[in-house]
Amino acid sequence: MTPPPEGSGAAFTPTARAQVRRRPQRAAYDEATVYGILDAGIMAHIGYVIDGQPFVTPTAYWREGRKLYWHGAAASRMLATVAEGAPVCVTVSFLDGFVVGRSGITHSLNYRSVMAYGRARLVSDLAVKRAAMDAFIDRLYAGRPVKLRPTTDQELMQIAVVEMEIEEASAKVKNTGVTEMAADEGWAGWFGVFPVETRIGAALPDPRVDVPISDDLSPYAPGRRLDEALAYGAGLPVST
């Protein structure tokens, strides 16, 4: 079955494994919310099992439609295992704020997260693998792949690329202020929210060369939010 196009109001239909039970009012299963969180990040944690032992591996990822991709060394035990069709859970999360209350129980965090489920498979065709890796670079630095030295077949054979079609996914978002309890009234002390963001720092050029930053790197201006820089690669508006 071909998934409906993005932006059509499509949603994932969760089974028991993806259904959010704790605070279900914070859950979302629509593509717009799930993809919005996935596309704001770079690092994911891949959960899988080898010989009965659970592992969770952090890795860079990218998304194309309902497919997630990640890569690593061709000799990677994790990639060799999951690429055989093993069930995996891909998790992406963001810390968005510290919520500070007047009692311990009212301290909390604001966050966004996605859990995506599916079965991974190895991308073995070199042409498909090359296109996938170009898409990874293009996602971070729009238009840059055509400016780079082409990757050789030998270099491609040194890495493994895995793709996973998302079968189910759930997002969970908390963006609230302090929950006040009657017992907190009258207690002195500040309470509120400290927002947390990831922003780009000043560029550190390689000392061996003196080359100006090219246009494909312009989204990574000092002080810009990371999700805004990534949005540029997706063709979305970027604030200045």
N, C-alpha and C positions, 0 to 999 in steps of 0.2 A: 504494500500500500504506500503510495506516494504521499508524504506529509504535505499539508496545505502550505501555501507560501507564507513567509513571515509577514506580520502586520495584518493577517486576516482574522485575528481574534482567536486563533487556534490555541489549544491548551493540551497539556499532558494529562492523561487520566491515570491517577496513581492507584496502585494496588496496596495491599497492606504494608509492603516494604517501604513505600515512599510516602505514605499518608502521615501527615504531621498530627500528632496526638496532643502534645503539650503545647498549650496556647495556640489552638488551631486558627484563631482569628488573625494570627500573624503570618499564616501560610498563604502561598500563592502557587498556582500550577499553570498559569498562562505563559505562553512563549515570551511575551513582551517583558514580563518581570524576570523570568529565568534567564533569558538571553541578555537582558540589561545588566544583570549581576555578573554573568560569565564574561561578558565583553569588557567589563571594567577591570578585570584582573589579568594576571600573567601566570601566577603560581597556583597550582592545584595540588591536592593530596590524593593519590591513587590508592584505594584500599583493595586488597586481594588476598588470597590464601594460597600458600605453597605447602604441600604435604601436611595439611592440617594446622599450619602455623600462620596466623594473620600478620600481614605487613601493611604499612602505610608509607608510601614513598612520595616526597615532594618533587614536583617537576613543572617545567614550563609547558603551557598548552595553548592551543588556539581552536577556534570554532569556525565551521563552515556549515550553515544551515543547522540540521539536527545532528551533525557529526562533530565530535571532539577529536583532536589530534594531539599527540605528544611524541617525543622522540628521545633517544639516548644512544649509548654505545651499542653496537651490534651484539656485543657479548653480554649485555645486561641480563641478569637472571630474571628480573622483574618483567622486562619486555618479552623475553622468550616465553615466559609463563603465560602472561595475559594475552599475548598475541595468538595463542592456540584456541581462543574462544572462551577463556575463563570469565566468569562473571566478575565485574569490577564496580566499585562505587567511586565516583569522582566528586570531590568536595572542594568548593571554593568559598572563602569567607573573608569578611572585612570587619575590622573594628572601626566604628564610626563615632563613638563617644563614651566618656565616662560619666555615668549618672550618679551624682553624689547626694545622698539623703541625710536626714537627721537621726537615722537609726540604721544599724547594720543591715537589717532586712530590706531596706529601701534603696541600698546601693545596687547598681546594676550596670549593664553595658548596652549601648546601642550598636546594632550590627546588621549586616546583610549576609546571607549565606544561601548556597545552592548545593543540593545533593542530587547527582545524576547517576542513573543506573544503566548498564548495558553490558554487552559482550564485545571485547576488543578483538581486532584482527590485525595481522601484520600487513603493511603495504609493501609488497615485494617487487612490483614492477618499477623499474628505475625511472621511467618517464613520469609515472604517477607520483613517485617519491620526490622527484625533483620539483614537480609542481606544488606538492604539499609544503616542501621546505621554502619555496619561493613565497607561498602564501603566508607562511609564518613570518618571514622577514617583512613582507609587505604589510602585514597587520601592524607591526611595530613601527615601520618606517615606510610610509606610503610612497611607492614609486622607486624605491631603492634597488630592488633586485636587478633591474635592467642596467644599473650603473656598476654592478659588481662583477668581479672575475667569475666566469661560469664555474660552477662546481663540477669537478671531474667525476666520472663513473666510479673510479677507485675511492674517492672521498665519500660518495654516497653509500658505497658498500660497507663503509666503516660505521655507519649509523643505522639504527632501526627506527622506523616510523610506524606508529600504531594509530589506528582510527577506531572510534567507537560510536556507533549510532545510539543516540539517547533514546532508550525505551521508555523510561519514566524519569521525571524530575520534579523536585519540589523546592520552592524558595521559602525562606523565612526571614522576615524583616522586623526589626524593632527600632523605632525612632520616636522615643517618648521623653517626656520630662520626668521629674521625680514623682513617685507615687507617695502621697502624704497619708499617714495614718493618724488617727485621733490622738494616739499616745505621743506623737512627735510634737504636737503643738506646745509651744512655750520653751522648747529646747533651743538654746542659743547655737549659733554656728551657721555658716554659709551652706546653702544647698542649691543645686542646679546641675548644669551639664557642661562638661569640657568636650567640645567637638574634636575629633581626631581625623586628620587627612594625610594622605601621602602626596608630597609635592616634589617636583624636580629641583635638584640642586644645580649649582653652577657647573658648567662643563669643565672637564679636566682633559685638555688636549694632550695627545702623545707628544713628549718632548722631542722626538726625532723628526717631526715634520711641523710645518707652519702652513696649514691649509685652512681657509675659512669654512665654517659650518655650512653645509649645503642645504637647499630648500627642503629636502626630504627629512631633515633633522630639525627643522624649525619648530615643530610642535613641542619639542623638549626645551622650551624656554624656562630659565630659572624662575621658580615660584609657581609655575603652572601645575595644576592638579594632574596626577597621573591618569585618572580616568578621562580627563579632557584631552590629554595627549593621545591616548589610545583611540578616542572617538574620531580623531582626525583620520586615522588609518581606515576607519570604517566608513568614511565619507559623511560623518555627522558634523554639525556645526561645532566650532571650537571657540570659546571665549578668548578675548585678548586681554 
